[in-house]
């Protein structure tokens, strides 16, 4: 359906989605819907637009990096109380407009970087969806963020940002290892069984 939209109509759709599910929750602390499904659909539409139509080519790779670093610094300074707009800048809600801008900036930065084909990168990338499924399962999510790492207790701490980065790296590495082991020890043998079965004539 999205492929059949022309560029103008697609832009209108994105504007409506971003206003309803990002801008309104950011400034009014209220949204038409707090559904993760709706938010993922919004992100999917944004990614689809980028793939189909791209973003202004005048925006260079370093512009995305500068935007990401600047906004990250503003989030950090507001977290430790140096800047006054802490509620606006909090990053706990994934649909906040600042979080969305951060995500798009870092996504476009890596999209524009020219990287040669790498077997290691491809291997890690192959586990990404599994990493998401493992760490975002409701029981696991509650265990990781609330019980194990207790991120909320660092909400007013000056080390919130570096602590969060370290925690995310740990979770990503561990979940990647788990997913790669699953694919090697469980998925691959099962697929081999089905692939080696004689075909029924």
Phi and psi in degrees as GROMACS dihedral restraints (atoms count N, CA, C in turn):
[ dihedral_restraints ]
;  ai    aj    ak    al  type     phi  dphi    fc
    3     4     5     6     1   -63.9    20    10
    4     5     6     7     1   -34.4    20    10
    6     7     8     9     1   -63.7    20    10
    7     8     9    10     1   -29.6    20    10
    9    10    11    12     1   -81.9    20    10
   10    11    12    13     1   -10.5    20    10
   12    13    14    15     1   -76.7    20    10
   13    14    15    16     1   139.0    20    10
   15    16    17    18     1   -77.2    20    10
   16    17    18    19     1   168.5    20    10
   18    19    20    21     1   -59.7    20    10
   19    20    21    22     1   -40.5    20    10
   21    22    23    24     1   -64.8    20    10
   22    23    24    25     1   -47.1    20    10
   24    25    26    27     1   -66.1    20    10
   25    26    27    28     1   -35.1    20    10
   27    28    29    30     1   -64.3    20    10
   28    29    30    31     1   -41.8    20    10
   30    31    32    33     1   -61.4    20    10
   31    32    33    34     1   -42.8    20    10
   33    34    35    36     1   -61.1    20    10
   34    35    36    37     1   -43.3    20    10
   36    37    38    39     1   -59.2    20    10
   37    38    39    40     1   -46.0    20    10
   39    40    41    42     1   -64.3    20    10
   40    41    42    43     1   -41.0    20    10
   42    43    44    45     1   -60.0    20    10
   43    44    45    46     1   -45.1    20    10
   45    46    47    48     1   -62.7    20    10
   46    47    48    49     1   -46.7    20    10
   48    49    50    51     1   -62.9    20    10
   49    50    51    52     1   -44.5    20    10
   51    52    53    54     1   -68.1    20    10
   52    53    54    55     1   -39.3    20    10
   54    55    56    57     1   -63.2    20    10
   55    56    57    58     1   -47.8    20    10
   57    58    59    60     1   -70.8    20    10
   58    59    60    61     1   -40.5    20    10
   60    61    62    63     1  -111.5    20    10
   61    62    63    64     1     2.8    20    10
   63    64    65    66     1  -133.3    20    10
   64    65    66    67     1   -55.7    20    10
   66    67    68    69     1   -65.1    20    10
   67    68    69    70     1   -48.4    20    10
   69    70    71    72     1   -61.6    20    10
   70    71    72    73     1   -48.0    20    10
   72    73    74    75     1   -61.9    20    10
   73    74    75    76     1   -30.2    20    10
   75    76    77    78     1   -70.2    20    10
   76    77    78    79     1   -47.9    20    10
   78    79    80    81     1   -94.1    20    10
   79    80    81    82     1   -28.0    20    10
   81    82    83    84     1  -108.4    20    10
   82    83    84    85     1    -1.1    20    10
   84    85    86    87     1    53.8    20    10
   85    86    87    88     1    34.5    20    10
   87    88    89    90     1  -153.6    20    10
   88    89    90    91     1   144.0    20    10
   90    91    92    93     1  -135.5    20    10
   91    92    93    94     1   161.3    20    10
   93    94    95    96     1   -61.9    20    10
   94    95    96    97     1   -35.9    20    10
   96    97    98    99     1  -149.7    20    10
   97    98    99   100     1   141.9    20    10
   99   100   101   102     1  -106.3    20    10
  100   101   102   103     1    18.9    20    10
  102   103   104   105     1   -70.5    20    10
  103   104   105   106     1   129.5    20    10
  105   106   107   108     1   -64.6    20    10
  106   107   108   109     1   -31.8    20    10
  108   109   110   111     1   -62.2    20    10
  109   110   111   112     1   -46.0    20    10
  111   112   113   114     1   -62.3    20    10
  112   113   114   115     1   -40.3    20    10
  114   115   116   117     1   -67.5    20    10
  115   116   117   118     1   -39.7    20    10
  117   118   119   120     1   -65.7    20    10
  118   119   120   121     1   -35.0    20    10
  120   121   122   123     1   -63.6    20    10
  121   122   123   124     1   -40.9    20    10
  123   124   125   126     1   -60.6    20    10
  124   125   126   127     1   -46.9    20    10
  126   127   128   129     1   -63.4    20    10
  127   128   129   130     1   -38.2    20    10
  129   130   131   132     1   -62.3    20    10
  130   131   132   133     1   -41.5    20    10
  132   133   134   135     1   -65.0    20    10
  133   134   135   136     1   -39.7    20    10
  135   136   137   138     1   -63.9    20    10
  136   137   138   139     1   -47.1    20    10
  138   139   140   141     1   -62.9    20    10
  139   140   141   142     1   -37.6    20    10
  141   142   143   144     1   -63.4    20    10
  142   143   144   145     1   -40.3    20    10
  144   145   146   147     1   -64.2    20    10
  145   146   147   148     1   -43.8    20    10
  147   148   149   150     1   -60.4    20    10
  148   149   150   151     1   -41.2    20    10
  150   151   152   153     1   -67.9    20    10
  151   152   153   154     1   -40.7    20    10
  153   154   155   156     1   -79.3    20    10
  154   155   156   157     1   -41.8    20    10
  156   157   158   159     1  -120.5    20    10
  157   158   159   160     1   -12.3    20    10
  159   160   161   162     1    69.7    20    10
  160   161   162   163     1  -175.2    20    10
  162   163   164   165     1  -123.3    20    10
  163   164   165   166     1   155.6    20    10
  165   166   167   168     1   -36.6    20    10
  166   167   168   169     1   117.4    20    10
  168   169   170   171     1   -68.0    20    10
  169   170   171   172     1   -14.1    20    10
  171   172   173   174     1   -70.2    20    10
  172   173   174   175     1   -19.1    20    10
  174   175   176   177     1   -80.5    20    10
  175   176   177   178     1   114.7    20    10
  177   178   179   180     1   -87.9    20    10
  178   179   180   181     1   168.7    20    10
  180   181   182   183     1   -56.3    20    10
  181   182   183   184     1   -44.9    20    10
  183   184   185   186     1   -68.8    20    10
  184   185   186   187     1   -23.5    20    10
  186   187   188   189     1   -65.1    20    10
  187   188   189   190     1   -40.1    20    10
  189   190   191   192     1   -65.5    20    10
  190   191   192   193     1   -40.5    20    10
  192   193   194   195     1   -65.3    20    10
  193   194   195   196     1   -43.5    20    10
  195   196   197   198     1   -62.1    20    10
  196   197   198   199     1   -42.3    20    10
  198   199   200   201     1   -60.6    20    10
  199   200   201   202     1   -45.4    20    10
  201   202   203   204     1   -62.4    20    10
  202   203   204   205     1   -47.9    20    10
  204   205   206   207     1   -64.9    20    10
  205   206   207   208     1   -44.0    20    10
  207   208   209   210     1   -62.9    20    10
  208   209   210   211     1   -48.0    20    10
  210   211   212   213     1   -67.1    20    10
  211   212   213   214     1   -37.3    20    10
  213   214   215   216     1   -62.2    20    10
  214   215   216   217     1   -40.2    20    10
  216   217   218   219     1   -65.8    20    10
  217   218   219   220     1   -40.6    20    10
  219   220   221   222     1   -63.3    20    10
  220   221   222   223     1   -40.6    20    10
  222   223   224   225     1   -61.3    20    10
  223   224   225   226     1   -45.2    20    10
  225   226   227   228     1   -63.6    20    10
  226   227   228   229     1   -46.4    20    10
  228   229   230   231     1   -65.2    20    10
  229   230   231   232     1   -34.8    20    10
  231   232   233   234     1   -72.7    20    10
  232   233   234   235     1   -32.3    20    10
  234   235   236   237     1   -64.8    20    10
  235   236   237   238     1   -40.6    20    10
  237   238   239   240     1   -89.4    20    10
  238   239   240   241     1     5.0    20    10
  240   241   242   243     1    91.3    20    10
  241   242   243   244     1     3.0    20    10
  243   244   245   246     1   -72.8    20    10
  244   245   246   247     1   -36.7    20    10
  246   247   248   249     1  -106.1    20    10
  247   248   249   250     1   147.7    20    10
  249   250   251   252     1   -80.8    20    10
  250   251   252   253     1   -15.7    20    10
  252   253   254   255     1   -95.2    20    10
  253   254   255   256     1    56.0    20    10
  255   256   257   258     1   -63.5    20    10
  256   257   258   259     1   -43.8    20    10
  258   259   260   261     1   -63.8    20    10
  259   260   261   262     1   -38.9    20    10
  261   262   263   264     1   -67.4    20    10
  262   263   264   265     1   -38.1    20    10
  264   265   266   267     1   -89.5    20    10
  265   266   267   268     1    -2.5    20    10
  267   268   269   270     1   -62.9    20    10
  268   269   270   271     1   142.9    20    10
  270   271   272   273     1  -107.1    20    10
  271   272   273   274     1    14.2    20    10
  273   274   275   276     1   -77.1    20    10
  274   275   276   277     1   -24.3    20    10
  276   277   278   279     1   -95.3    20    10
  277   278   279   280     1   118.0    20    10
  279   280   281   282     1   -66.5    20    10
  280   281   282   283     1   -18.1    20    10
  282   283   284   285     1   -98.2    20    10
  283   284   285   286     1     7.6    20    10
  285   286   287   288     1   -62.5    20    10
  286   287   288   289     1   145.9    20    10
  288   289   290   291     1   -62.2    20    10
  289   290   291   292     1   -35.4    20    10
  291   292   293   294     1   -67.8    20    10
  292   293   294   295     1   -36.2    20    10
  294   295   296   297     1   -66.8    20    10
  295   296   297   298     1   -39.4    20    10
  297   298   299   300     1   -63.4    20    10
  298   299   300   301     1   -44.3    20    10
  300   301   302   303     1   -64.1    20    10
  301   302   303   304     1   -41.7    20    10
  303   304   305   306     1   -58.6    20    10
  304   305   306   307     1   -46.1    20    10
  306   307   308   309     1   -63.8    20    10
  307   308   309   310     1   -46.1    20    10
  309   310   311   312     1   -65.5    20    10
  310   311   312   313     1   -39.0    20    10
  312   313   314   315     1   -63.2    20    10
  313   314   315   316     1   -48.5    20    10
  315   316   317   318     1   -71.2    20    10
  316   317   318   319     1   -32.4    20    10
  318   319   320   321     1   -64.1    20    10
  319   320   321   322     1   -47.2    20    10
  321   322   323   324     1   -69.5    20    10
  322   323   324   325     1   -32.4    20    10
  324   325   326   327     1   -60.0    20    10
  325   326   327   328     1   -49.3    20    10
  327   328   329   330     1   -73.1    20    10
  328   329   330   331     1   -29.7    20    10
  330   331   332   333     1   -64.2    20    10
  331   332   333   334     1   -34.4    20    10
  333   334   335   336     1   -86.7    20    10
  334   335   336   337     1   -14.4    20    10
  336   337   338   339     1   -72.7    20    10
  337   338   339   340     1   133.7    20    10
  339   340   341   342     1   -88.5    20    10
  340   341   342   343     1   109.6    20    10
  342   343   344   345     1  -118.6    20    10
  343   344   345   346     1   129.9    20    10
  345   346   347   348     1   -67.2    20    10
  346   347   348   349     1   156.1    20    10
  348   349   350   351     1   -57.5    20    10
  349   350   351   352     1   131.2    20    10
  351   352   353   354     1  -134.7    20    10
  352   353   354   355     1   124.9    20    10
  354   355   356   357     1   -63.4    20    10
  355   356   357   358     1   -35.0    20    10
  357   358   359   360     1   -65.9    20    10
  358   359   360   361     1   -46.2    20    10
  360   361   362   363     1   -62.5    20    10
  361   362   363   364     1   -42.8    20    10
  363   364   365   366     1   -63.2    20    10
  364   365   366   367     1   -38.0    20    10
  366   367   368   369     1   -64.5    20    10
  367   368   369   370     1   -46.6    20    10
  369   370   371   372     1   -64.9    20    10
  370   371   372   373     1   -41.8    20    10
  372   373   374   375     1   -62.6    20    10
  373   374   375   376     1   -33.3    20    10
  375   376   377   378     1   -65.4    20    10
  376   377   378   379     1   -18.8    20    10
  378   379   380   381     1   -96.8    20    10
  379   380   381   382     1    -3.0    20    10
  381   382   383   384     1   -59.7    20    10
  382   383   384   385     1   -46.5    20    10
  384   385   386   387     1   -64.3    20    10
  385   386   387   388     1   -38.2    20    10
  387   388   389   390     1   -63.3    20    10
  388   389   390   391     1   -39.4    20    10
  390   391   392   393     1   -58.6    20    10
  391   392   393   394     1   -44.3    20    10
  393   394   395   396     1   -61.0    20    10
  394   395   396   397     1   -47.6    20    10
  396   397   398   399     1   -63.8    20    10
  397   398   399   400     1   -37.2    20    10
  399   400   401   402     1   -69.1    20    10
  400   401   402   403     1   -52.4    20    10
  402   403   404   405     1   -82.3    20    10
  403   404   405   406     1   -17.5    20    10
  405   406   407   408     1  -102.5    20    10
  406   407   408   409     1     5.6    20    10
  408   409   410   411     1   -63.0    20    10
  409   410   411   412     1   134.0    20    10
  411   412   413   414     1   -48.3    20    10
  412   413   414   415     1   -48.6    20    10
  414   415   416   417     1   -66.3    20    10
  415   416   417   418     1   -42.1    20    10
  417   418   419   420     1   -67.2    20    10
  418   419   420   421     1   -40.2    20    10
  420   421   422   423     1   -60.7    20    10
  421   422   423   424     1   -45.0    20    10
  423   424   425   426     1   -64.1    20    10
  424   425   426   427     1   -41.0    20    10
  426   427   428   429     1   -63.8    20    10
  427   428   429   430     1   -46.0    20    10
  429   430   431   432     1   -65.9    20    10
  430   431   432   433     1   -53.7    20    10
  432   433   434   435     1   -81.5    20    10
  433   434   435   436     1   -35.1    20    10
  435   436   437   438     1   -96.1    20    10
  436   437   438   439     1   -36.4    20    10
  438   439   440   441     1   -99.5    20    10
  439   440   441   442     1   -45.7    20    10
  441   442   443   444     1   -81.4    20    10
  442   443   444   445     1   -59.1    20    10
  444   445   446   447     1   -94.9    20    10
  445   446   447   448     1   -19.0    20    10
  447   448   449   450     1    50.8    20    10
  448   449   450   451     1    53.1    20    10
  450   451   452   453     1   -59.4    20    10
  451   452   453   454     1   -36.1    20    10
  453   454   455   456     1   -60.9    20    10
  454   455   456   457     1   -28.6    20    10
  456   457   458   459     1   -70.6    20    10
  457   458   459   460     1   -12.6    20    10
  459   460   461   462     1  -102.0    20    10
  460   461   462   463     1    11.8    20    10
  462   463   464   465     1   -56.5    20    10
  463   464   465   466     1   -38.7    20    10
  465   466   467   468     1  -103.3    20    10
  466   467   468   469     1    14.6    20    10
  468   469   470   471     1   -91.5    20    10
  469   470   471   472     1   149.4    20    10
  471   472   473   474     1   -72.5    20    10
  472   473   474   475     1   -13.8    20    10
  474   475   476   477     1  -100.0    20    10
  475   476   477   478     1    13.3    20    10
  477   478   479   480     1   -54.3    20    10
  478   479   480   481     1   -50.7    20    10
  480   481   482   483     1   -64.9    20    10
  481   482   483   484     1   -54.6    20    10
  483   484   485   486     1   -61.6    20    10
  484   485   486   487     1   -36.5    20    10
  486   487   488   489     1   -63.0    20    10
  487   488   489   490     1   -43.3    20    10
  489   490   491   492     1   -64.5    20    10
  490   491   492   493     1   -39.2    20    10
  492   493   494   495     1   -63.4    20    10
  493   494   495   496     1   -45.9    20    10
  495   496   497   498     1   -62.8    20    10
  496   497   498   499     1   -44.3    20    10
  498   499   500   501     1   -61.2    20    10
  499   500   501   502     1   -45.3    20    10
  501   502   503   504     1   -62.0    20    10
  502   503   504   505     1   -40.3    20    10
  504   505   506   507     1   -64.1    20    10
  505   506   507   508     1   -42.8    20    10
  507   508   509   510     1   -61.3    20    10
  508   509   510   511     1   -47.9    20    10
  510   511   512   513     1   -62.7    20    10
  511   512   513   514     1   -42.7    20    10
  513   514   515   516     1   -63.8    20    10
  514   515   516   517     1   -45.0    20    10
  516   517   518   519     1   -64.4    20    10
  517   518   519   520     1   -47.7    20    10
  519   520   521   522     1   -64.0    20    10
  520   521   522   523     1   -45.2    20    10
  522   523   524   525     1   -66.6    20    10
  523   524   525   526     1   -33.6    20    10
  525   526   527   528     1   -64.0    20    10
  526   527   528   529     1   -44.4    20    10
  528   529   530   531     1   -61.3    20    10
  529   530   531   532     1   -44.7    20    10
  531   532   533   534     1   -60.4    20    10
  532   533   534   535     1   -45.1    20    10
  534   535   536   537     1   -66.5    20    10
  535   536   537   538     1   -41.1    20    10
  537   538   539   540     1   -66.9    20    10
  538   539   540   541     1   -37.2    20    10
  540   541   542   543     1   -65.0    20    10
  541   542   543   544     1   -40.3    20    10
  543   544   545   546     1   -61.4    20    10
  544   545   546   547     1   -44.5    20    10
  546   547   548   549     1   -65.7    20    10
  547   548   549   550     1   -37.5    20    10
  549   550   551   552     1   -77.2    20    10
  550   551   552   553     1   -43.7    20    10
  552   553   554   555     1   -91.8    20    10
  553   554   555   556     1   -22.8    20    10
  555   556   557   558     1  -117.2    20    10
  556   557   558   559     1   -57.7    20    10
  558   559   560   561     1   -65.2    20    10
  559   560   561   562     1   -48.2    20    10
  561   562   563   564     1   -61.9    20    10
  562   563   564   565     1   -47.1    20    10
  564   565   566   567     1   -60.6    20    10
  565   566   567   568     1   -39.3    20    10
  567   568   569   570     1   -64.7    20    10
  568   569   570   571     1   -44.3    20    10
  570   571   572   573     1   -64.2    20    10
  571   572   573   574     1   -36.6    20    10
  573   574   575   576     1   -63.5    20    10
  574   575   576   577     1   -37.2    20    10
  576   577   578   579     1   -61.4    20    10
  577   578   579   580     1   -46.9    20    10
  579   580   581   582     1   -69.6    20    10
  580   581   582   583     1   -34.4    20    10
  582   583   584   585     1   -74.6    20    10
  583   584   585   586     1   -23.7    20    10
  585   586   587   588     1   -96.6    20    10
  586   587   588   589     1    -5.9    20    10
  588   589   590   591     1   -65.6    20    10
  589   590   591   592     1   137.8    20    10
  591   592   593   594     1   -67.1    20    10
  592   593   594   595     1   141.9    20    10
  594   595   596   597     1   -73.8    20    10
  595   596   597   598     1   137.5    20    10
  597   598   599   600     1   -81.5    20    10
  598   599   600   601     1   121.8    20    10
